[in-house]
Amino acid sequence: MYHRNKNDNTHSNNLAEGMKNRYLNPEDIYLPPGYSIEVFAQGLNTPSGLLFTSAGDLLIADTGYITGNPVIYRYVDNEFIVLADGFHVPLLGITEFEDKIYVAHRATVTIIYPNGTRSDIITGLPSYGDYSNSKVAFGPNGKMYFGQGTATNSGVVGIDNLWINQHPFFHDYPGSYIMINGQNFETPNILLPNVEDVTLTGAFSPFSVSNLSFETRKGHIRASGGILRSNPDGSDLELVAWGFRSPSYLKFDEAERLFVANTGYDVRGSRPIANAPDEFQFVTPGLWYGWPDYAAGEPVTASVFTPEGGIQPEFLLVSHPNIPPKPFAMFPPNATIIGFDFNYNTNFGPYGDVYIAEFGSVRPRTILDIDGSYHGVGHRVSRIDMSTGEVNTFAINKSGFPSYLTREGGLNRPSDVVFGPDGAMYVVDMGLNTVETPNVFLPNTGVIWRITRTTERVYHQYPRKHIASNNLS
């Protein structure tokens, strides 16, 4: 459905409720000297991104996690005007190209034309597992690029995959011909809930389907963990690279290089992998980037990736397409890096550097974890020095913890960073979640923050250093 509704009373009521539900205080946020932050917009549900259009409009995308109805709002004079809704949950990004709005929502890419009509140009993407397809980006060649997440944490469908009952035959698909070693992983058979039964599941197979040694799988264009591209109308879809786990956000820089934010493995499921960092990767067409057998360029058979008290991960593949490249920059496990933007305003900060949203851990926690589980991980905006690959924290709550734990008035779930035409940085904060369940959000607590420079001097950012293993000249 496409409609404009300047008198959306339901949303107005929710906006008032949201102002009451979330305490906001920019003074609770640490910034380097010479910067200031303010609340730009509030009372949203679960905003995933924003877009400044060539016509001068500001559009805000809502995932639909709370309402089940993803929405694109046009923000005018402190009002949220519904531009379009009725997309698949989640809506994870909007992009403008040649006066058209490209909407990335589960398994689908949709165009909204200037006259308000719309068309699904890509459908049927393998997005029904743990991770969906990403926001699209347009390259210097005029092609449309986007990421496709994996169905599972590390290649094996298990009881951690909550989508099994809805999609019992779904699994991961490789991007090239592979041969698998044939390991099988034993779990309770949750497809038979009233029967005491166990089952075996192999890699790149549906739940309860076992593998034989040296089985082969053919490559797919719509690969799990792939970067894909097409013409702007969705035709001529092709695979650019694969071996990512959750390529959640990608963007070209001024030098026409493609970078992607990729999240690392979790300690969960039939094949848990510990201590896997998030990766900021430079994308070279034709390469495999390591999933499901490497993390940040290192084999998961290394002892560092063994879960505490758990089993050392083994390779799922008999051989690998190539030695995967090391990331341009790395982030701690569970940082969950998502939206980022390049800064080309020298009045704001170093030219060409990346500012990136760290969403934070999505694994269940309790308030008792505050003593260490969140220290140095996520819930902030970081800066990547593009000359060295060094990562430094740029914006973070003064407590060091997300606001849903402390109930202070700062950042909670940063999901996107965008530089506006005014030279300011806009930070999308998806909102407050419950302590017990980090993936359940409270209505009307989403926020857009605005950060500006107040002095001319550039200060070194608050340090949290992670040096890239291979940098680009």
N, C-alpha and C positions, 0 to 999 in steps of 0.2 A: 504494500500500500504506500502511496505517496500523498502526503497532505501537509498543509501548513496550518498551524493552529496557534495563533498568537494568544489565545485565551484558554490555555491549558490549565484549567482550575485544579485538576488532580495533581499536576506537577507543582503548581504554586503551593498547594497545601503541603506536599512532600518537602518542598524547599524550606518552608518554615519549620517543619519537623526536623529536617536535617541540621538547620542552624542550631536547634536546641540539642540535637543528639551528639554533635561533635564539637568539643571545645577546640578553638583555634587560637594560637598565639605565635606569630612569627618570631617573637623574641626567644622562643624555645629552640630555634634552629641556629646552629653554628654555620657561619660563612667566613671565608677569608676576609681580612680587613679590606674595606673599600667597596663592599657589596651590601645590598639590602634586599630583603624579601618581603612580599606582601601577599595577602589572599586576593586573587584575581576573581575567582568564581567559586561558589560553594553550593551545597545542596544537591549534588549529582548522586547517581547511584554508583555505578562501577565504570567510570570513564576509562577508556583504553588509549585514547590518543586525541590529538587535535590537529587542525589543518587551517592555515591561512591561505585563502584562495587568491587567485590573480585578480578577482573582482573586488577584493577587499573584505570578504566575509570571513568570519571565524566559525568553523564547524567543529563540533565535539562529538566523538563516537562513544557510545555506551555499549558495553559487552552484552547486556541482557542477562547477566548472571542472576540478578535478583528478581526481575520481572518476567523473565522468559521471552521478552520482546526487545531485541536490540534496536537502538534508536540512534539516528544522526540528528543532532540539534544544531540549529543556527543560533549563535549567541549574539543578541542585539539589545543594547541598553539594559543590561542585567536581566534579560528575559531569555529563557530557553524555548525557542520556536522549533517544533518538530518538522524537520525537513523530510525524513523518510524513516520508516520502521518496518517491522515484519521480516527481519533477516533471521538466519540461523544462528543460534547461540554456540560459540561466542563470536561477536563482531570484534575483530582485533586490529583494524586499521583502515584508514581512508587516505586516498592519494588523489591528487589532481593531475590530469594530463590532457592537454589540448581541450580545455574547458569542460572536461567530463570528470566526474567523481568515480573513482574505482573503490569498491567496497570489498574488503576481505572478510568473509564470514565462513563458518565451518563448511569445508568441502567445496566452497563456491567463491567465485569472483564475479561481482556484479557491477555493471556500469549504470550510473545515474546520469542521464543526458540533461543538457541545459533546460529543455522544456519540461523536465520532471518525469519523463518516462524512464523505464529501466529495463535492463536486459542481463540475464545470467550468461556470461560469456565462457566461463569454465565451471563445470560441475563434476561431481563424482570423484573428487580428490580423496585420497586415503586418510581422512581426518577424523575418523570415528574412534580413535584410540586415545592415548594419553595426551597427545599434542596435535594441535590443529595446523592449518596453513597460516602463513604470516601475512602481514601488510605487504602490498606490492610496491615496487620501486621501478623507475624507468631509467634505462641505461642510455649512454650517448648514442647507441645504435638505434634508438627508438623502440627497443624491445622492452617488454614487461617482465620483471623478475620477481620471484617470491620463493619463500621457504616452505617446505612441507615437513612437519614434525613426525616423529616415530609413533608407532602404536604402543610400544612398551618402553620400559626403563632401559633394558640392555639386550633386547633381542628375543626374549622368551615370554610368552603370554602366561600370566600367573594369577594368583588370587588377589594380587594388589591391583589388578586392572578391573576397575569397577564397571566397565562397559561390557563385560563378557556376556551377561544375560541378554543384553540388547543386540549384541553383534557377536554371536558365538563362533562364527567362522572367520572373524577378522584377525589379521596378524600383520607382521612387518614384511615389506617387499624390498629386495636389494636393488641397487641401481646398475649393477653389472652382473655378469655370470659369476656365481660363487659355488664353492664346494664346502659342505659343512662337515664338522668332525663327528657329529652324531651323538653328542651328549643329550640325555633326557633328564628332566627335573621333576621330582615327585611332589605332588601337592594333593590336598583334599579335592575331590571332584565336586566343585560347587555347582556344576550343572545338574547334579543329582542331590539336592539339598536334604532330602529326607532319607538318604541312604548313606551308610557308613562305607565310603569307598575312596580310594586314592587313584590317581591317574598320573600318567607320564606325558610330559609335553616337551617337544624339541624346539630348536631355534627356527625362526622364520616359518612357523607352522601354527595352525589354529590350536586353541586350548584342547588338551587331551589327545593330540596327534603327536605320536613319537617319531623320532628320526632314526635312520640307519646311518652307519658310518659312510662317508663319501657320497652322500646324496648331493645332488646339484639343484640349484635354483637359477632360473633365468633372470636377466636384468629387466627392470621396468622403467619406463620414462617417468611415471608417477611414483617414484621411489620414496620409501620412508626415509626421512632424514636427508632429503634432496633439496637442491636449489634448482628451480625450473625457470624457463623463460618461454615467452610466446610473442606473437605479434600483439599489438594493442587490442585487437578484436578477439583475442583468445586462440587464434588459429596457429598452426605449426608449433605446437607445444613440444619442447625438448628439454632433456636433462642437462644441466650445466655441470654439476658436481654432486657428490653424495657422501655419506659417512658422517653427517652431523646428527646430533640427537634431537635437539629442539632449536632449529634455526629461526628464532622468534622475531628477528628484525634485521633488515638489510638495507643498505644505502650506498650510493656511489659518492665518492668525494670529488673535489674539484679537478683532480688529476685523472678522473674517470676510472678509478679503482673501486672494486666492489668489496665491501666489508660486511660481516655478518656477526650478530650476537648469538652464541650457542651455549646452552646450559649443559652442565655435566651430569653424570649419573647420580642416582640416589642410592642410599643403603636400604633397598627394599626389593621385594619380589623374589622370584625363584633364583635370580642371579644378581644379588646385591653387590655393588661396587662402592667402596669407601673412598673418601678424600679426592674425588674427581673435581678439578677446578672448572669454573666457567671459562669459556674461550671467546676472545674477540679475534676473529679470523679474517685474513685476506683471502679472497676466493680466486683460485686459479681454475679456469675451466678444464674439465676432464679428470680432475684429481678426486681421490677418495680420502676423506678426512678422519677416518679411524673408527667410527662407530660400527659394530659393537665391541671391537677388540682393542681399541686404543683410547686413551684419555689425554688430551693436551699433547699429543704426539708421543706419548709413552705407552708401552704395552700394559694392559690391565693385569698381566701375569706378574708384574712387579709387586713386591711385598707391600708397598705403601697403599695399594688399593684393596688389601684384604680387610674385610670388616672385622671389628674387634670380636673375638670369639667365634668368627665365622670361617668360611672356606675360601681358600685362594681362588679367585676367578681363573678360568682357563679360556683359551681361544675357542670361539665358536667356528671360525673359518679355518680350513686346511691351509690355505695360502691367502695372501692379501694383495689387492690390486696394485698397491704401491706403498712405500713408506710414507705414512701421513705427515704432513707438514706440522710444525709446531706453531702455536698461536702467535699472533702479533702481540697480544697482551693477554694476561690471565687474571682471574678473579678468584677469591676463595670459594670453596664448595658452598652451595646454597645461597650464593649472592643473588642468583637468578637475574642476570642482566637481560634487559629488554630494549626499550626504545632509546635511540641515541641520535645526536645531531652533530654536525661539524660547525665549529665557530669560525666565521669569516669576518668578524667585526673586531678589529684590533683594539677598539675602545672597551670591549668587554673582557678580552683575555687573549692568550696566545693564538695566533692565526692558524687555523687548520686543525686545532686540537678537537678531540671528541669529548662530549659531555654525555654521560650515559646513566640511565635509570637502573638502580638495583632494587628489584621488587622484594627480595628477601625470601627466606625459607618458606616453602609451601608444605612442609611436613608438620604433622600435629605436634604441638608443644604444650607445656603448662607454664604457669607463672613461676614455678620453681626453677625453670631453666634460665631465668634471668641472670644468674650468676656467671654464665659463660657461653651459653649456646648462641646468643645473639651478638656477642662482642666481636666487632670487626667484620660483620657479615650483613650485607644488604641494607635495605631501608634507608637509602641515601642516594645522592647524585655524585658520581665520580668523574674525574677528568683523566683522559688518556693523552699523554704527551706523544704526539704522533711522530716526533723525531727520535724518541728513545723506546717507546712502548711502556714507559713507566706509568703506573696508575696511582693517583692521589685522590683522597676524599675531598669533595668540593662543598657539599651541603649535607649536614647530618644533624640529628637532634643532639642537643647538648648533653643529654643523658647517655647517648650512644645506643639507645634502644628505640624500637618503634613505638609510636604513640598509643597503639592498642594495648601494649603491656603497661605503660606508665601512666596513660591518660593525660600526658602532657599535650601541648597544643601544636606539635610540629608534624613532621613527616610520618607517614605510615607505610603506604604501598606505592612508591613511585613506579609508574608504568611507561612514561614517555617523556622525552625532553625535546623541545622544539624552540628554535630561535625565531622570533617574530620580526615583522618588517620594521618595528621600532627599535631593534637591536637588543631587546630584552630576552631573557630565557624564560620559557614557560614550562613548568613541570606539572605533569598530570599525576595526581595521587588518587589511586583507585578507591580509597576509602578505608574505613575501619573494619576489621574482622574480629571474630570472637577469639578469645584466648585458647579455647579448647580445639577449635577447628579453624585453621588459618585460611581455608578456602570458602568459608561462609561469611558474607559481607553484610554489614548493617546498612539499611536503606538511607539514602540522602546524606551520606557522609563523604562522598567523593569531592575532591577539591582540585582547583587549578591554582598553582602558585606562580608568582611573577618575580624574577630576580633581575636586578639592575646593578650597574656599576655606579658608584657614587664618588669615586676618585679616579684620577688618571693613572696612578701607579699600579702595576701588576704585582701582586704578592704571590709567594709560593704557597700552594695549597696545603691544607692539613694533611700530614703524611700518612699514607698507608701504601707501602710500595710493593709492587709486583712487576718485575722486569720481564719484558718479552724475551723469548728465546731466539727469535729471528725477526729482525726489523727490516723494513723496506727503505730503500734509498729514494 
